């Protein structure tokens, strides 16, 4: 079973790094906040890359 990513919108600074790396999963909700529109839209490796490159570490795996 695939893991599901979660995004802490209160921590997100809207840098758009995640949306450039993984646009099939993440998108910009507003100018300063990303969101998840398709949690299984890309490989776990690609989602992990977005997690690793997030400067505020607001993307994690759901428990």
PDB file of N, CA, C and O in Angstrom:
ATOM      1  N   UNK A   1       0.839  -1.188   0.000  1.00  0.00           N
ATOM      2  CA  UNK A   1       0.000   0.000   0.000  1.00  0.00           C
ATOM      3  C   UNK A   1       0.880   1.247   0.000  1.00  0.00           C
ATOM      4  O   UNK A   1       1.874   1.305   0.724  1.00  0.00           O
ATOM      5  N   UNK A   2       0.529   2.216  -0.786  1.00  0.00           N
ATOM      6  CA  UNK A   2       1.297   3.451  -0.890  1.00  0.00           C
ATOM      7  C   UNK A   2       1.106   4.320   0.346  1.00  0.00           C
ATOM      8  O   UNK A   2       0.031   4.367   0.943  1.00  0.00           O
ATOM      9  N   UNK A   3       2.179   4.998   0.706  1.00  0.00           N
ATOM     10  CA  UNK A   3       2.075   5.973   1.789  1.00  0.00           C
ATOM     11  C   UNK A   3       1.431   7.237   1.239  1.00  0.00           C
ATOM     12  O   UNK A   3       1.534   7.538   0.050  1.00  0.00           O
ATOM     13  N   UNK A   4       0.771   7.965   2.117  1.00  0.00           N
ATOM     14  CA  UNK A   4       0.049   9.173   1.733  1.00  0.00           C
ATOM     15  C   UNK A   4       0.769  10.386   2.316  1.00  0.00           C
ATOM     16  O   UNK A   4       1.029  10.436   3.518  1.00  0.00           O
ATOM     17  N   UNK A   5       1.094  11.370   1.464  1.00  0.00           N
ATOM     18  CA  UNK A   5       1.746  12.572   1.978  1.00  0.00           C
ATOM     19  C   UNK A   5       0.747  13.500   2.670  1.00  0.00           C
ATOM     20  O   UNK A   5      -0.436  13.534   2.332  1.00  0.00           O
ATOM     21  N   UNK A   6       1.254  14.244   3.641  1.00  0.00           N
ATOM     22  CA  UNK A   6       0.465  15.264   4.337  1.00  0.00           C
ATOM     23  C   UNK A   6       1.264  16.555   4.303  1.00  0.00           C
ATOM     24  O   UNK A   6       2.495  16.530   4.296  1.00  0.00           O
ATOM     25  N   UNK A   7       0.568  17.680   4.282  1.00  0.00           N
ATOM     26  CA  UNK A   7       1.235  18.969   4.233  1.00  0.00           C
ATOM     27  C   UNK A   7       0.681  19.858   5.340  1.00  0.00           C
ATOM     28  O   UNK A   7      -0.533  20.024   5.458  1.00  0.00           O
ATOM     29  N   UNK A   8       1.572  20.429   6.151  1.00  0.00           N
ATOM     30  CA  UNK A   8       1.181  21.345   7.224  1.00  0.00           C
ATOM     31  C   UNK A   8       1.075  22.747   6.626  1.00  0.00           C
ATOM     32  O   UNK A   8       2.084  23.426   6.437  1.00  0.00           O
ATOM     33  N   UNK A   9      -0.140  23.172   6.334  1.00  0.00           N
ATOM     34  CA  UNK A   9      -0.373  24.464   5.707  1.00  0.00           C
ATOM     35  C   UNK A   9       0.030  25.643   6.566  1.00  0.00           C
ATOM     36  O   UNK A   9       0.333  26.714   6.041  1.00  0.00           O
ATOM     37  N   UNK A  10       0.040  25.467   7.886  1.00  0.00           N
ATOM     38  CA  UNK A  10       0.442  26.555   8.778  1.00  0.00           C
ATOM     39  C   UNK A  10       1.947  26.795   8.718  1.00  0.00           C
ATOM     40  O   UNK A  10       2.407  27.906   8.982  1.00  0.00           O
ATOM     41  N   UNK A  11       2.709  25.774   8.377  1.00  0.00           N
ATOM     42  CA  UNK A  11       4.163  25.885   8.309  1.00  0.00           C
ATOM     43  C   UNK A  11       4.642  26.281   6.919  1.00  0.00           C
ATOM     44  O   UNK A  11       5.695  26.902   6.776  1.00  0.00           O
ATOM     45  N   UNK A  12       3.879  25.929   5.903  1.00  0.00           N
ATOM     46  CA  UNK A  12       4.255  26.203   4.510  1.00  0.00           C
ATOM     47  C   UNK A  12       4.492  27.694   4.284  1.00  0.00           C
ATOM     48  O   UNK A  12       3.710  28.531   4.736  1.00  0.00           O
ATOM     49  N   UNK A  13       5.587  28.023   3.575  1.00  0.00           N
ATOM     50  CA  UNK A  13       5.916  29.421   3.275  1.00  0.00           C
ATOM     51  C   UNK A  13       5.643  29.780   1.809  1.00  0.00           C
ATOM     52  O   UNK A  13       5.899  30.909   1.391  1.00  0.00           O
ATOM     53  N   UNK A  14       5.133  28.840   1.041  1.00  0.00           N
ATOM     54  CA  UNK A  14       4.772  29.117  -0.351  1.00  0.00           C
ATOM     55  C   UNK A  14       5.944  29.296  -1.292  1.00  0.00           C
ATOM     56  O   UNK A  14       5.857  30.074  -2.242  1.00  0.00           O
ATOM     57  N   UNK A  15       7.036  28.595  -1.051  1.00  0.00           N
ATOM     58  CA  UNK A  15       8.239  28.759  -1.880  1.00  0.00           C
ATOM     59  C   UNK A  15       8.104  28.111  -3.259  1.00  0.00           C
ATOM     60  O   UNK A  15       8.884  28.410  -4.163  1.00  0.00           O
ATOM     61  N   UNK A  16       7.126  27.234  -3.421  1.00  0.00           N
ATOM     62  CA  UNK A  16       6.825  26.534  -4.675  1.00  0.00           C
ATOM     63  C   UNK A  16       7.820  25.445  -5.057  1.00  0.00           C
ATOM     64  O   UNK A  16       7.706  24.874  -6.141  1.00  0.00           O
ATOM     65  N   UNK A  17       8.773  25.147  -4.216  1.00  0.00           N
ATOM     66  CA  UNK A  17       9.745  24.091  -4.512  1.00  0.00           C
ATOM     67  C   UNK A  17       9.037  22.759  -4.733  1.00  0.00           C
ATOM     68  O   UNK A  17       9.317  22.062  -5.708  1.00  0.00           O
ATOM     69  N   UNK A  18       8.132  22.408  -3.845  1.00  0.00           N
ATOM     70  CA  UNK A  18       7.441  21.123  -3.945  1.00  0.00           C
ATOM     71  C   UNK A  18       6.592  21.021  -5.208  1.00  0.00           C
ATOM     72  O   UNK A  18       6.516  19.960  -5.828  1.00  0.00           O
ATOM     73  N   UNK A  19       5.955  22.127  -5.586  1.00  0.00           N
ATOM     74  CA  UNK A  19       5.088  22.092  -6.766  1.00  0.00           C
ATOM     75  C   UNK A  19       5.886  21.974  -8.059  1.00  0.00           C
ATOM     76  O   UNK A  19       5.391  21.442  -9.052  1.00  0.00           O
ATOM     77  N   UNK A  20       7.111  22.466  -8.048  1.00  0.00           N
ATOM     78  CA  UNK A  20       7.969  22.313  -9.231  1.00  0.00           C
ATOM     79  C   UNK A  20       8.496  20.875  -9.324  1.00  0.00           C
ATOM     80  O   UNK A  20       8.653  20.343 -10.423  1.00  0.00           O
ATOM     81  N   UNK A  21       8.766  20.252  -8.189  1.00  0.00           N
ATOM     82  CA  UNK A  21       9.301  18.889  -8.168  1.00  0.00           C
ATOM     83  C   UNK A  21       8.198  17.863  -8.423  1.00  0.00           C
ATOM     84  O   UNK A  21       8.412  16.882  -9.135  1.00  0.00           O
ATOM     85  N   UNK A  22       7.039  18.086  -7.850  1.00  0.00           N
ATOM     86  CA  UNK A  22       5.988  17.074  -7.856  1.00  0.00           C
ATOM     87  C   UNK A  22       4.611  17.692  -8.179  1.00  0.00           C
ATOM     88  O   UNK A  22       3.708  17.643  -7.344  1.00  0.00           O
ATOM     89  N   UNK A  23       4.445  18.269  -9.378  1.00  0.00           N
ATOM     90  CA  UNK A  23       3.183  18.947  -9.703  1.00  0.00           C
ATOM     91  C   UNK A  23       1.976  18.022  -9.823  1.00  0.00           C
ATOM     92  O   UNK A  23       0.837  18.487  -9.771  1.00  0.00           O
ATOM     93  N   UNK A  24       2.205  16.741  -9.979  1.00  0.00           N
ATOM     94  CA  UNK A  24       1.083  15.807 -10.043  1.00  0.00           C
ATOM     95  C   UNK A  24       0.465  15.549  -8.681  1.00  0.00           C
ATOM     96  O   UNK A  24      -0.630  14.994  -8.590  1.00  0.00           O
ATOM     97  N   UNK A  25       1.160  15.949  -7.616  1.00  0.00           N
ATOM     98  CA  UNK A  25       0.682  15.741  -6.247  1.00  0.00           C
ATOM     99  C   UNK A  25       0.395  17.067  -5.550  1.00  0.00           C
ATOM    100  O   UNK A  25      -0.612  17.201  -4.855  1.00  0.00           O
ATOM    101  N   UNK A  26       1.271  18.039  -5.735  1.00  0.00           N
ATOM    102  CA  UNK A  26       1.198  19.293  -4.988  1.00  0.00           C
ATOM    103  C   UNK A  26       0.868  20.479  -5.900  1.00  0.00           C
ATOM    104  O   UNK A  26       1.249  20.493  -7.070  1.00  0.00           O
ATOM    105  N   UNK A  27       0.173  21.452  -5.366  1.00  0.00           N
ATOM    106  CA  UNK A  27      -0.188  22.656  -6.133  1.00  0.00           C
ATOM    107  C   UNK A  27      -0.237  23.845  -5.183  1.00  0.00           C
ATOM    108  O   UNK A  27      -0.267  23.671  -3.965  1.00  0.00           O
ATOM    109  N   UNK A  28      -0.246  25.038  -5.734  1.00  0.00           N
ATOM    110  CA  UNK A  28      -0.336  26.242  -4.917  1.00  0.00           C
ATOM    111  C   UNK A  28      -1.807  26.570  -4.658  1.00  0.00           C
ATOM    112  O   UNK A  28      -2.568  26.829  -5.590  1.00  0.00           O
ATOM    113  N   UNK A  29      -2.194  26.557  -3.387  1.00  0.00           N
ATOM    114  CA  UNK A  29      -3.557  26.888  -2.972  1.00  0.00           C
ATOM    115  C   UNK A  29      -3.742  28.400  -3.035  1.00  0.00           C
ATOM    116  O   UNK A  29      -4.791  28.899  -3.443  1.00  0.00           O
ATOM    117  N   UNK A  30      -2.702  29.114  -2.621  1.00  0.00           N
ATOM    118  CA  UNK A  30      -2.699  30.574  -2.662  1.00  0.00           C
ATOM    119  C   UNK A  30      -1.263  31.020  -2.887  1.00  0.00           C
ATOM    120  O   UNK A  30      -0.379  30.186  -3.084  1.00  0.00           O
ATOM    121  N   UNK A  31      -1.026  32.300  -2.859  1.00  0.00           N
ATOM    122  CA  UNK A  31       0.316  32.827  -3.099  1.00  0.00           C
ATOM    123  C   UNK A  31       1.334  32.346  -2.061  1.00  0.00           C
ATOM    124  O   UNK A  31       2.528  32.262  -2.346  1.00  0.00           O
ATOM    125  N   UNK A  32       0.855  32.034  -0.864  1.00  0.00           N
ATOM    126  CA  UNK A  32       1.764  31.677   0.220  1.00  0.00           C
ATOM    127  C   UNK A  32       1.514  30.289   0.809  1.00  0.00           C
ATOM    128  O   UNK A  32       1.960  30.006   1.921  1.00  0.00           O
ATOM    129  N   UNK A  33       0.815  29.429   0.089  1.00  0.00           N
ATOM    130  CA  UNK A  33       0.503  28.120   0.652  1.00  0.00           C
ATOM    131  C   UNK A  33       0.317  27.062  -0.428  1.00  0.00           C
ATOM    132  O   UNK A  33      -0.412  27.269  -1.398  1.00  0.00           O
ATOM    133  N   UNK A  34       0.986  25.928  -0.248  1.00  0.00           N
ATOM    134  CA  UNK A  34       0.812  24.780  -1.141  1.00  0.00           C
ATOM    135  C   UNK A  34      -0.250  23.852  -0.558  1.00  0.00           C
ATOM    136  O   UNK A  34      -0.621  23.962   0.611  1.00  0.00           O
ATOM    137  N   UNK A  35      -0.722  22.950  -1.387  1.00  0.00           N
ATOM    138  CA  UNK A  35      -1.686  21.955  -0.958  1.00  0.00           C
ATOM    139  C   UNK A  35      -1.482  20.671  -1.745  1.00  0.00           C
ATOM    140  O   UNK A  35      -0.715  20.633  -2.708  1.00  0.00           O
ATOM    141  N   UNK A  36      -2.167  19.633  -1.331  1.00  0.00           N
ATOM    142  CA  UNK A  36      -2.093  18.334  -1.997  1.00  0.00           C
ATOM    143  C   UNK A  36      -3.399  18.112  -2.744  1.00  0.00           C
ATOM    144  O   UNK A  36      -4.478  18.155  -2.153  1.00  0.00           O
ATOM    145  N   UNK A  37      -3.294  17.873  -4.057  1.00  0.00           N
ATOM    146  CA  UNK A  37      -4.511  17.648  -4.846  1.00  0.00           C
ATOM    147  C   UNK A  37      -4.638  16.204  -5.309  1.00  0.00           C
ATOM    148  O   UNK A  37      -5.739  15.772  -5.651  1.00  0.00           O
ATOM    149  N   UNK A  38      -3.564  15.458  -5.331  1.00  0.00           N
ATOM    150  CA  UNK A  38      -3.608  14.064  -5.764  1.00  0.00           C
ATOM    151  C   UNK A  38      -2.515  13.302  -5.011  1.00  0.00           C
ATOM    152  O   UNK A  38      -1.408  13.155  -5.529  1.00  0.00           O
ATOM    153  N   UNK A  39      -2.803  12.815  -3.799  1.00  0.00           N
ATOM    154  CA  UNK A  39      -1.761  12.225  -2.953  1.00  0.00           C
ATOM    155  C   UNK A  39      -1.053  11.005  -3.542  1.00  0.00           C
ATOM    156  O   UNK A  39       0.044  10.664  -3.100  1.00  0.00           O
ATOM    157  N   UNK A  40      -1.647  10.353  -4.513  1.00  0.00           N
ATOM    158  CA  UNK A  40      -1.008   9.185  -5.134  1.00  0.00           C
ATOM    159  C   UNK A  40      -0.627   9.475  -6.586  1.00  0.00           C
ATOM    160  O   UNK A  40      -0.487   8.552  -7.387  1.00  0.00           O
ATOM    161  N   UNK A  41      -0.459  10.753  -6.925  1.00  0.00           N
ATOM    162  CA  UNK A  41      -0.217  11.161  -8.298  1.00  0.00           C
ATOM    163  C   UNK A  41       1.194  10.969  -8.807  1.00  0.00           C
ATOM    164  O   UNK A  41       1.454  11.188  -9.990  1.00  0.00           O
ATOM    165  N   UNK A  42       2.111  10.567  -7.946  1.00  0.00           N
ATOM    166  CA  UNK A  42       3.492  10.362  -8.376  1.00  0.00           C
ATOM    167  C   UNK A  42       4.131   9.301  -7.496  1.00  0.00           C
ATOM    168  O   UNK A  42       3.521   8.826  -6.538  1.00  0.00           O
ATOM    169  N   UNK A  43       5.343   8.939  -7.820  1.00  0.00           N
ATOM    170  CA  UNK A  43       6.038   7.892  -7.061  1.00  0.00           C
ATOM    171  C   UNK A  43       6.432   8.392  -5.672  1.00  0.00           C
ATOM    172  O   UNK A  43       6.587   9.593  -5.453  1.00  0.00           O
ATOM    173  N   UNK A  44       6.588   7.465  -4.750  1.00  0.00           N
ATOM    174  CA  UNK A  44       7.045   7.819  -3.407  1.00  0.00           C
ATOM    175  C   UNK A  44       8.417   8.483  -3.475  1.00  0.00           C
ATOM    176  O   UNK A  44       8.717   9.366  -2.672  1.00  0.00           O
ATOM    177  N   UNK A  45       9.237   8.073  -4.412  1.00  0.00           N
ATOM    178  CA  UNK A  45      10.571   8.666  -4.546  1.00  0.00           C
ATOM    179  C   UNK A  45      10.476  10.145  -4.917  1.00  0.00           C
ATOM    180  O   UNK A  45      11.214  10.973  -4.382  1.00  0.00           O
ATOM    181  N   UNK A  46       9.579  10.470  -5.824  1.00  0.00           N
ATOM    182  CA  UNK A  46       9.401  11.861  -6.246  1.00  0.00           C
ATOM    183  C   UNK A  46       8.828  12.694  -5.093  1.00  0.00           C
ATOM    184  O   UNK A  46       9.251  13.829  -4.872  1.00  0.00           O
ATOM    185  N   UNK A  47       7.878  12.131  -4.371  1.00  0.00           N
ATOM    186  CA  UNK A  47       7.308  12.827  -3.213  1.00  0.00           C
ATOM    187  C   UNK A  47       8.379  13.022  -2.139  1.00  0.00           C
ATOM    188  O   UNK A  47       8.454  14.086  -1.525  1.00  0.00           O
ATOM    189  N   UNK A  48       9.199  12.012  -1.912  1.00  0.00           N
ATOM    190  CA  UNK A  48      10.315  12.123  -0.961  1.00  0.00           C
ATOM    191  C   UNK A  48      11.265  13.244  -1.358  1.00  0.00           C
ATOM    192  O   UNK A  48      11.771  13.957  -0.492  1.00  0.00           O
ATOM    193  N   UNK A  49      11.513  13.408  -2.647  1.00  0.00           N
ATOM    194  CA  UNK A  49      12.377  14.480  -3.117  1.00  0.00           C
ATOM    195  C   UNK A  49      11.774  15.832  -2.748  1.00  0.00           C
ATOM    196  O   UNK A  49      12.487  16.722  -2.285  1.00  0.00           O
ATOM    197  N   UNK A  50      10.481  15.990  -2.946  1.00  0.00           N
ATOM    198  CA  UNK A  50       9.806  17.239  -2.564  1.00  0.00           C
ATOM    199  C   UNK A  50       9.917  17.452  -1.059  1.00  0.00           C
ATOM    200  O   UNK A  50      10.152  18.575  -0.613  1.00  0.00           O
ATOM    201  N   UNK A  51       9.753  16.397  -0.273  1.00  0.00           N
ATOM    202  CA  UNK A  51       9.893  16.482   1.184  1.00  0.00           C
ATOM    203  C   UNK A  51      11.302  16.923   1.564  1.00  0.00           C
ATOM    204  O   UNK A  51      11.484  17.819   2.389  1.00  0.00           O
ATOM    205  N   UNK A  52      12.289  16.287   0.955  1.00  0.00           N
ATOM    206  CA  UNK A  52      13.688  16.577   1.284  1.00  0.00           C
ATOM    207  C   UNK A  52      14.101  17.999   0.928  1.00  0.00           C
ATOM    208  O   UNK A  52      14.932  18.593   1.615  1.00  0.00           O
ATOM    209  N   UNK A  53      13.532  18.544  -0.131  1.00  0.00           N
ATOM    210  CA  UNK A  53      13.929  19.874  -0.584  1.00  0.00           C
ATOM    211  C   UNK A  53      13.080  21.000  -0.007  1.00  0.00           C
ATOM    212  O   UNK A  53      13.378  22.172  -0.239  1.00  0.00           O
ATOM    213  N   UNK A  54      12.038  20.672   0.733  1.00  0.00           N
ATOM    214  CA  UNK A  54      11.208  21.691   1.370  1.00  0.00           C
ATOM    215  C   UNK A  54      12.028  22.395   2.458  1.00  0.00           C
ATOM    216  O   UNK A  54      12.510  21.741   3.383  1.00  0.00           O
ATOM    217  N   UNK A  55      12.190  23.722   2.358  1.00  0.00           N
ATOM    218  CA  UNK A  55      13.036  24.427   3.324  1.00  0.00           C
ATOM    219  C   UNK A  55      12.473  24.474   4.744  1.00  0.00           C
ATOM    220  O   UNK A  55      13.219  24.729   5.689  1.00  0.00           O
ATOM    221  N   UNK A  56      11.171  24.232   4.909  1.00  0.00           N
ATOM    222  CA  UNK A  56      10.580  24.265   6.250  1.00  0.00           C
ATOM    223  C   UNK A  56      10.049  22.899   6.688  1.00  0.00           C
ATOM    224  O   UNK A  56       9.391  22.793   7.723  1.00  0.00           O
ATOM    225  N   UNK A  57      10.330  21.863   5.910  1.00  0.00           N
ATOM    226  CA  UNK A  57       9.950  20.475   6.232  1.00  0.00           C
ATOM    227  C   UNK A  57       8.474  20.335   6.602  1.00  0.00           C
ATOM    228  O   UNK A  57       8.140  19.707   7.607  1.00  0.00           O
ATOM    229  N   UNK A  58       7.587  20.923   5.788  1.00  0.00           N
ATOM    230  CA  UNK A  58       6.163  20.863   6.103  1.00  0.00           C
ATOM    231  C   UNK A  58       5.447  19.684   5.432  1.00  0.00           C
ATOM    232  O   UNK A  58       4.247  19.503   5.639  1.00  0.00           O
ATOM    233  N   UNK A  59       6.158  18.882   4.637  1.00  0.00           N
ATOM    234  CA  UNK A  59       5.548  17.720   3.989  1.00  0.00           C
ATOM    235  C   UNK A  59       6.064  16.464   4.691  1.00  0.00           C
ATOM    236  O   UNK A  59       7.271  16.272   4.835  1.00  0.00           O
ATOM    237  N   UNK A  60       5.146  15.626   5.118  1.00  0.00           N
ATOM    238  CA  UNK A  60       5.496  14.399   5.828  1.00  0.00           C
ATOM    239  C   UNK A  60       4.598  13.269   5.309  1.00  0.00           C
ATOM    240  O   UNK A  60       3.718  13.490   4.477  1.00  0.00           O
ATOM    241  N   UNK A  61       4.834  12.086   5.804  1.00  0.00           N
ATOM    242  CA  UNK A  61       3.943  10.954   5.503  1.00  0.00           C
ATOM    243  C   UNK A  61       2.902  10.860   6.596  1.00  0.00           C
ATOM    244  O   UNK A  61       3.219  11.008   7.776  1.00  0.00           O
ATOM    245  N   UNK A  62       1.639  10.609   6.205  1.00  0.00           N
ATOM    246  CA  UNK A  62       0.562  10.403   7.188  1.00  0.00           C
ATOM    247  C   UNK A  62       0.902   9.184   8.032  1.00  0.00           C
ATOM    248  O   UNK A  62       1.497   8.218   7.554  1.00  0.00           O
ATOM    249  N   UNK A  63       0.516   9.254   9.276  1.00  0.00           N
ATOM    250  CA  UNK A  63       0.738   8.120  10.199  1.00  0.00           C
ATOM    251  C   UNK A  63      -0.351   7.097  10.038  1.00  0.00           C
ATOM    252  O   UNK A  63      -0.342   6.073  10.723  1.00  0.00           O
TER     253      UNK A  63
END
